[in-house]
Amino acid sequence: MTKRFKDSVDALVYAFFHDLLAKGNCSACAVGSMVAWGAGERNRKDLDPVCIYDLVTNDMWAEAFSTTNGIQARDLKKEKEWHIKYCIQATGYNADQLAKVEYAFETNTTIQYVDYGFHSKEEIMQDQFNGLCAVLDVLCEIEKIPDSGSYKKQLTK
């Protein structure tokens, strides 16, 4: 198991169990959580962006790629800007790999964080669980880990 994989799983499990994960919030989605953790920070309870370096926040990666309504947009020029590269590099993954993580989380969750007030805690947790299972499948595929099941079990503690 690579350090980047372990760190990513730790970040996602921590965010999941501490109510710090949110679909549709670039600082608190799967990638935003991985960026913050990789930079040695944790997401904030209010889900606002976290400063990970001088004037760089853990949501800036979204200037380079994002997923809305199942469609992913990418700006390859933005990926080369230093503040976005800093966010991406904090995870240990490259932009293509993180774009897959982003797509997996956003397309396998249905409840936007702005709508959390209209749903029960159980509904939100189940929705996030679905998204994180898809993310773990992607991360295991990237790392060439044949079975993501043992990592998904960490989400059921």
C-alpha positions as a printed Julia matrix, in Angstrom:
157×3 Matrix{Float64}:
   0.0    0.0     0.0
   1.4    3.39   -0.99
   1.52   6.38    1.35
  -0.74   8.37   -0.97
  -3.35   5.61   -0.9
  -3.21   5.22    2.89
  -3.42   9.0     3.35
  -6.37   9.22    0.96
  -8.3    6.42    2.67
  -7.55   7.97    6.08
  -8.73  11.38    4.85
 -11.97  10.03    3.41
 -12.83   7.85    6.4
 -12.08  10.73    8.78
 -14.21  13.17    6.77
 -17.05  10.64    6.54
 -17.25   9.98   10.28
 -16.71  13.61   11.35
 -19.39  15.19    9.12
 -16.72  16.91    7.02
 -17.66  15.42    3.67
 -20.02  17.19    1.27
 -21.12  16.67   -2.32
 -21.01  19.87   -4.34
 -18.55  21.64   -2.03
 -15.07  21.66   -3.55
 -13.32  22.05   -0.21
 -15.24  19.19    1.44
 -15.84  16.65   -1.33
 -13.61  13.6    -1.79
 -10.83  15.49   -3.62
 -11.01  18.52   -1.32
 -10.7   16.21    1.68
  -7.7   14.46    0.13
  -6.03  17.81   -0.67
  -6.47  19.14    2.88
  -5.23  15.9     4.46
  -2.28  15.66    2.07
  -1.24  19.17    3.07
  -1.45  18.26    6.77
  -4.78  19.98    7.42
  -8.33  18.84    8.16
 -11.59  20.1     6.73
 -13.45  22.67    8.78
 -16.76  21.97   10.5
 -18.32  24.85    8.56
 -17.0   23.24    5.33
 -15.28  26.48    4.29
 -11.96  26.19    2.43
  -8.82  25.45    4.44
  -5.61  27.39    3.82
  -2.93  24.83    2.92
  -0.19  27.25    1.85
   0.23  31.02    1.34
  -3.07  32.1    -0.24
  -3.77  28.53   -1.43
  -6.93  26.83   -0.21
  -7.96  23.2    -0.57
 -10.74  24.05   -3.04
  -8.59  25.69   -5.72
  -8.06  22.41   -7.57
 -11.64  22.82   -8.83
 -10.49  25.62  -11.14
  -8.89  22.84  -13.2
 -11.63  20.19  -13.15
 -15.09  19.67  -11.71
 -18.15  17.5   -12.23
 -21.69  18.87  -12.4
 -24.77  16.82  -13.33
 -22.57  13.95  -14.51
 -20.5   16.1   -16.86
 -16.85  16.73  -16.12
 -15.19  19.95  -17.23
 -11.4   20.25  -17.39
  -9.12  23.21  -17.99
  -5.68  21.86  -18.86
  -4.14  25.33  -18.77
  -5.34  25.86  -15.2
  -3.8   22.52  -14.17
  -0.38  24.05  -14.83
  -0.86  27.06  -12.53
   1.28  26.79   -9.39
  -1.53  27.05   -6.83
  -3.53  24.32   -8.52
  -0.45  22.14   -8.96
   0.2   22.58   -5.24
  -3.27  21.27   -4.41
  -2.93  18.32   -6.76
   0.59  17.43   -5.6
  -0.51  17.47   -1.96
  -2.47  14.26   -2.64
   0.34  12.35   -4.33
  -1.91  11.71   -7.33
  -1.88  13.46  -10.7
  -4.66  15.55  -12.21
  -6.01  12.71  -14.37
  -6.27  10.42  -11.36
  -7.92  13.06   -9.18
 -10.37  13.87  -11.97
 -11.45  10.21  -11.86
 -11.87  10.42   -8.08
 -13.9   13.62   -8.46
 -16.12  12.08  -11.12
 -16.68   8.9    -9.07
 -17.76  10.81   -5.96
 -19.96  13.36   -7.69
 -21.74  10.85   -9.95
 -22.36   8.3    -7.21
 -23.91  10.74   -4.74
 -27.23  12.47   -5.23
 -27.69  14.82   -2.26
 -26.04  18.23   -2.68
 -24.7   19.67    0.56
 -26.97  22.71    0.18
 -29.88  20.27    0.5
 -28.61  18.42    3.58
 -31.18  20.23    5.74
 -33.96  18.44    3.84
 -32.57  14.95    4.51
 -31.98  12.77    7.53
 -28.48  12.05    8.8
 -28.98   8.43    7.7
 -29.9    9.44    4.14
 -26.85  11.69    3.88
 -24.53   9.02    5.3
 -25.87   6.4     2.88
 -25.45   8.8    -0.04
 -21.88   9.61    0.97
 -21.17   5.92    1.55
 -22.21   5.22   -2.04
 -19.91   7.95   -3.32
 -16.97   6.85   -1.2
 -17.36   3.22   -2.28
 -17.04   4.39   -5.89
 -14.0    6.5    -4.94
 -12.37   3.53   -3.21
 -12.94   1.45   -6.34
 -11.15   4.13   -8.39
  -8.27   4.48   -5.93
  -7.81   0.7    -5.79
  -7.82   0.56   -9.58
  -5.16   3.3    -9.75
  -3.04   1.48   -7.14
  -3.67  -1.91   -8.77
  -5.24  -3.26   -5.59
  -7.54  -6.09   -6.73
 -10.2   -5.83   -4.02
 -11.54  -2.64   -2.45
 -13.8   -4.53   -0.02
 -11.55  -4.34    3.02
 -11.24  -0.57    2.6
 -14.99  -0.14    2.22
 -15.45  -1.96    5.53
 -13.75   1.0     7.24
 -16.84   3.03    6.32
 -19.14   0.74    8.31
 -17.51   1.05   11.76
